[in-house]
Amino acid sequence: MKILFVAAEATPLVKVGGLADVIGSLPKALVEIGHDVRVIMPGYGIIDPANFTTSTVIGNLNIAVMGRTEQVSLKVTELGTKVRVYLVDSDDFRNSIEVYGKGDLERFLLFCRAVLDILSKLDWQPEIVHCHDWHTALIPLWLKKNNCHYASIFTIHNLAYQGFFDARFLIDADLEKDWQLRPTDMPDPPLNFMGQGILWADMVTTVSETYAKEILTPEYGAGLDHLLRYRQDKLFGIVNGLDYDEYNPAIDDFIPAKYDVCAVDKRIDNKRALQKRARFAGGVEVPLIGMVSRLDEQKGLDILTASFDILLQKTEAQMFILGRGREEYHNLLRQAASRYPEQLAVFIDFDDTLARLIYAGCDMFLMPSRFEPCGLGQLIAMRYGAVPVVHHTGGLADTVQDLTQDMSKGSGFVFQGYDSEAMLAAIQRAVNSYTKKAWQNVMRRIMALDFSWHASAKRYESIYRKALELKNS
């Protein structure tokens, strides 16, 4: 099959979050099982031209948007020899110093309109147009409206981000007729981009089976649960995979000591390096909890910041946190680190090199997320031998099984209720278990688990075939 991925970011060109990891790795996995897959994304000015040579495929397209005409062109580069990436070049994206920021509604409206125009002019024609998250959600609507022959897939990576706008934007963007275009039994679409992808794509997917069930409820549906229930028979959950070439402690040049499942004892040198970076005085026998996260409520920062005094006073555990997010949590974390300098280290930053050291050096990896569509942190942690401590939600529930008391089965410490007490109980279980002889067996077991993209790519292949059958029926 010929498949075009449409997304706002992709590694290694540009990355903000897990979406980029998926777009950087799933197409490669699909190519490996025999498909012709390409990616189209904005041509951000922050993409390093020294690392990615481009050539122009289509030039001087005039795209009408917000009552004006924007000129765009299409360039192409390649990720190795496996995946060709098209870059939509325009002033709006070329002059961007960040992937997301002010003016996103207009920028991604332009991107969606440009992709639709580009599709009609490409020499290479896909059978499947696979759109990802709200930035691309208008494309399935317009494909359906224009009776295009492509089958469309829309994947929800995080339902909380929807591309909200107001009635004025609806008018200025000339979207009124599109919002009126629907069968009589279809729910009224809200004023956001995301809802259109849900309503009009031939198939809708999200990034774990549990999250696909959760978002049908008002608690997790973020105001779109009624649309998702309307499309429930075309909604599927497929857990994300992990790029095992990118994340491999046996060949990772970002960590001081390389190791594999047969040499987990070498991992201790990474723990020492992490403790040194944090200026912790305790020895390697002290349990070390790591966390790499966006710092906001979704990721559990509300229950975590409320728990530091109990956690750090009742245990000797050390904790190393890396991330950036809401200023409120930056301040709370810094204050806690100043109270407990020998146990808590906080780095407010995006730093992939330091993140690799945390995965490779911590004993436990904490993800207390309020909700988590899939999560890659727990997959990376297990690949590197860090035992996850997670809230039972979304992809965390699908990928981490609670350890039995004798630690002979399971892959992490799972808590059910979303509150500080439940989280602290799980952390205490982990800290108490750290001294058991079975701990190294758990490390080896989780490092041997297979969360590579192969199985998930086969499931996407099945969804593509269903979408084509539906389109051609």
Residue pairs with C-beta under 8 A, 6 or more apart in sequence:
1 35
1 36
1 127
1 128
1 461
1 464
1 465
1 468
2 35
2 36
2 37
2 124
2 125
2 126
2 127
2 128
3 27
3 30
3 35
3 36
3 37
3 38
3 126
3 127
3 128
3 130
3 464
4 37
4 38
4 39
4 40
4 119
4 126
4 128
4 129
4 130
5 23
5 26
5 27
5 37
5 38
5 39
5 40
5 130
5 132
6 39
6 40
6 41
6 115
6 129
6 130
6 131
6 132
6 136
6 139
7 19
7 23
7 39
7 40
7 41
7 131
7 132
7 133
7 135
7 136
8 19
8 41
8 42
8 99
8 100
8 108
8 111
8 132
8 133
8 135
8 136
9 15
9 16
9 17
9 19
9 20
9 23
9 41
9 99
10 20
10 23
10 24
10 39
10 41
10 85
11 20
11 21
11 23
11 24
11 25
11 246
12 24
12 51
12 79
13 41
13 44
13 47
13 52
13 77
13 79
13 85
14 20
14 44
14 46
14 47
14 99
15 21
15 24
16 99
16 100
17 294
18 157
18 240
18 374
18 375
18 376
19 132
19 133
19 157
21 240
21 243
21 376
22 132
22 157
22 207
22 240
23 39
23 41
23 132
24 79
24 243
24 246
25 241
25 242
25 243
25 246
25 453
26 241
26 453
26 456
26 457
26 460
27 37
27 38
27 39
27 82
27 83
28 79
28 80
28 82
28 83
28 243
28 453
29 241
29 452
29 453
29 454
29 456
29 457
30 37
30 457
30 460
30 461
31 37
31 82
31 83
32 82
32 454
32 457
33 454
33 457
33 458
33 461
35 461
37 83
38 83
38 84
38 85
38 86
38 124
38 126
39 83
39 84
39 85
39 86
40 85
40 86
40 87
40 88
40 115
40 118
41 85
41 86
41 87
41 88
42 87
42 88
42 90
42 93
42 96
42 107
42 111
43 54
43 75
43 87
43 88
43 89
43 90
43 93
43 94
44 93
44 94
44 96
44 99
45 93
45 94
45 95
45 96
45 97
46 96
46 97
46 98
46 99
47 87
52 77
53 77
54 75
54 76
54 77
54 87
55 75
55 76
55 77
56 73
56 74
56 75
56 76
57 74
57 75
57 76
57 86
57 122
58 73
58 74
58 118
58 121
58 122
59 73
59 74
60 71
60 73
61 71
61 72
61 73
61 74
61 114
61 117
61 118
61 121
62 69
62 70
62 71
63 69
63 70
63 71
63 72
63 90
63 110
63 113
63 114
63 117
64 70
64 113
64 174
65 106
65 109
65 110
65 113
65 173
66 106
66 109
66 172
66 173
67 172
67 174
70 90
70 91
70 92
70 110
71 90
71 91
72 88
72 89
72 90
72 110
72 114
73 89
73 90
74 86
74 87
74 88
74 89
74 118
75 86
75 87
75 89
76 84
76 85
76 86
76 87
77 84
77 85
77 87
78 84
78 85
79 85
86 118
88 111
88 114
88 115
88 118
90 110
90 114
92 103
92 106
92 107
92 110
93 107
93 111
96 107
104 135
104 163
105 163
105 165
105 169
105 173
105 193
106 173
108 134
108 135
108 136
108 163
108 193
109 138
109 173
111 135
111 136
112 135
112 136
112 137
112 138
112 139
112 142
113 138
113 142
115 136
115 139
116 139
116 142
116 143
116 146
119 125
119 126
119 129
119 148
119 150
126 150
127 150
127 151
127 464
127 468
128 150
128 151
128 152
128 153
128 464
128 467
128 468
129 139
129 140
129 143
129 150
129 151
129 152
129 153
130 152
130 153
130 155
130 464
131 137
131 139
131 140
131 152
131 153
131 154
131 155
131 197
131 201
132 154
132 155
132 157
133 155
133 156
133 157
133 158
133 161
133 194
134 161
134 162
134 163
134 192
134 193
134 194
134 197
135 163
135 193
136 154
136 197
137 154
137 163
137 193
137 194
137 195
137 196
137 197
137 198
138 178
138 193
138 196
138 197
139 152
139 197
140 152
140 154
140 196
140 197
140 200
140 201
140 202
141 178
141 181
141 196
141 197
141 199
141 200
142 148
142 178
143 150
143 152
143 200
144 152
144 200
145 178
145 181
149 471
150 471
151 202
151 203
151 464
151 467
151 468
151 470
151 471
152 200
152 201
152 202
152 203
152 467
153 201
153 202
153 203
153 204
153 205
153 463
153 464
153 467
154 197
154 198
154 200
154 201
154 203
154 204
154 205
155 204
155 205
155 206
155 207
156 194
156 197
156 198
156 204
156 205
156 206
156 207
156 215
156 373
157 206
157 207
157 373
157 374
158 373
159 194
159 206
159 215
159 220
159 221
159 222
159 224
159 373
160 222
160 298
160 371
161 194
162 190
162 192
162 193
162 194
162 195
162 222
162 223
162 224
163 192
163 193
163 194
164 191
164 192
165 173
165 191
165 192
165 193
166 191
167 191
169 175
169 191
170 176
170 179
170 191
178 196
179 189
182 189
182 199
186 199
186 230
187 199
187 226
187 227
187 230
189 195
189 196
189 199
189 227
190 223
190 224
190 227
194 224
195 224
195 227
197 204
198 204
198 224
198 227
198 228
198 231
199 227
199 230
199 231
201 234
202 234
202 467
202 470
202 471
203 234
203 236
203 463
203 466
203 467
203 470
204 228
204 231
204 234
204 235
204 236
205 212
205 235
205 236
205 237
205 238
205 460
205 463
206 212
206 215
206 235
206 236
206 237
206 238
206 373
207 237
207 238
207 239
207 240
207 373
207 374
207 395
208 237
208 238
208 239
208 240
208 373
208 374
208 394
208 395
208 397
208 398
208 399
209 237
209 238
209 239
209 398
210 237
210 393
210 394
210 395
210 397
210 398
211 220
211 237
211 371
211 372
211 373
211 374
211 394
211 395
212 235
212 236
212 237
213 237
214 220
214 371
214 393
214 394
215 221
215 222
215 224
215 225
215 228
216 225
216 228
216 229
216 232
216 235
217 225
218 225
220 371
221 228
228 235
236 459
236 463
238 456
238 459
238 460
238 463
239 374
239 395
239 398
239 399
239 456
240 374
240 376
240 379
240 395
240 456
241 379
241 451
241 452
241 453
241 454
241 455
241 456
241 457
242 376
242 379
242 380
242 383
242 451
242 452
242 453
243 452
243 453
244 383
244 452
247 380
247 383
247 384
248 383
249 255
249 258
249 259
249 260
249 267
249 360
249 383
249 384
249 385
249 447
250 258
250 259
250 260
251 258
252 258
252 356
252 360
254 352
254 353
254 356
254 357
255 270
255 273
255 356
255 357
255 360
255 361
256 269
256 270
256 273
256 357
257 266
257 267
257 268
257 269
257 270
257 273
257 360
258 266
259 265
259 266
259 267
259 270
259 360
259 385
260 447
261 385
261 444
261 447
261 448
264 385
264 440
264 443
264 444
264 447
267 360
267 361
267 385
267 443
268 284
270 357
270 360
270 361
271 284
271 288
271 361
271 362
271 363
272 284
272 361
273 357
273 361
274 288
274 290
274 320
274 357
274 358
274 361
274 362
275 282
275 284
275 288
275 318
275 361
277 320
277 345
277 354
277 357
278 318
278 320
278 345
279 341
279 345
280 286
280 288
280 318
280 342
280 343
280 345
281 342
282 316
282 318
282 342
286 316
286 317
286 318
287 315
287 316
287 317
287 318
287 363
287 364
287 430
287 431
287 434
288 317
288 318
288 319
288 320
288 361
288 362
288 363
288 364
289 317
289 318
289 319
289 320
289 362
289 363
289 364
289 365
289 366
289 389
289 427
289 430
290 319
290 320
290 321
290 358
290 359
290 361
290 362
290 364
290 365
290 366
290 381
290 386
291 319
291 320
291 321
291 322
291 323
291 358
291 365
291 366
291 367
292 322
292 323
292 355
292 358
292 359
292 365
292 377
293 299
293 301
293 321
293 322
293 323
293 325
293 367
293 377
294 323
294 324
294 325
295 301
295 323
295 324
295 325
295 326
295 329
295 330
295 333
295 348
296 325
296 326
296 329
297 370
298 369
298 370
298 371
298 372
299 323
299 325
299 367
299 368
299 369
299 370
300 367
300 368
300 369
300 370
300 391
300 418
300 423
301 325
301 326
301 329
301 332
302 370
303 368
303 418
303 419
303 420
303 423
304 366
304 368
304 420
304 423
305 329
305 332
305 333
305 336
306 420
307 420
307 423
307 424
308 336
308 339
308 340
308 344
309 339
310 420
310 424
311 317
311 319
311 424
311 427
312 319
312 336
312 340
312 343
312 344
314 428
315 427
315 428
315 431
316 343
317 343
317 427
317 431
318 342
318 343
318 344
318 345
319 343
319 344
319 345
319 366
320 344
320 345
320 347
320 358
320 362
321 333
321 344
321 345
321 346
321 347
322 347
322 349
322 351
322 354
322 355
322 358
323 347
323 348
323 349
323 350
324 330
324 348
324 349
324 350
330 348
333 346
333 348
334 346
334 348
336 344
336 346
337 344
337 345
337 346
347 354
358 365
359 365
359 380
359 381
359 383
359 384
359 386
360 384
360 385
360 386
362 381
362 386
363 386
363 387
363 434
364 386
364 387
364 388
364 389
364 413
364 427
364 430
364 431
364 434
365 377
365 378
365 381
365 386
365 387
365 388
365 389
366 388
366 389
366 390
366 427
367 375
367 377
367 378
367 388
367 389
367 390
367 391
367 396
368 389
368 390
368 391
368 415
368 423
369 375
369 390
369 391
369 393
369 394
369 396
370 391
370 393
370 418
371 393
371 394
372 390
372 391
372 393
372 394
372 395
372 396
373 394
373 395
374 394
374 395
374 398
374 399
375 390
375 394
375 395
375 396
375 399
378 388
378 390
378 395
378 396
378 399
378 400
378 412
379 399
379 451
381 387
381 388
382 388
382 400
382 411
382 412
382 446
382 447
382 449
382 451
383 447
383 451
384 447
385 443
385 444
385 446
385 447
387 403
387 411
387 412
387 413
387 430
387 439
387 442
387 443
387 446
388 396
388 400
388 411
388 412
388 413
388 446
389 412
389 413
389 414
389 415
389 423
389 426
389 427
389 430
390 396
390 400
390 412
390 413
390 414
390 415
391 414
391 415
391 416
391 418
391 422
391 423
392 414
392 415
392 416
393 418
396 414
397 414
399 411
399 451
400 411
400 412
400 414
401 409
401 410
401 411
401 412
401 414
402 410
402 412
402 413
402 414
403 409
403 410
403 411
403 412
403 413
403 433
403 442
404 410
406 438
407 433
407 436
407 438
407 439
407 441
407 442
408 438
410 442
411 442
411 445
411 446
411 449
412 446
413 426
413 427
413 429
413 430
413 433
414 426
415 422
415 423
415 425
415 426
416 422
433 439
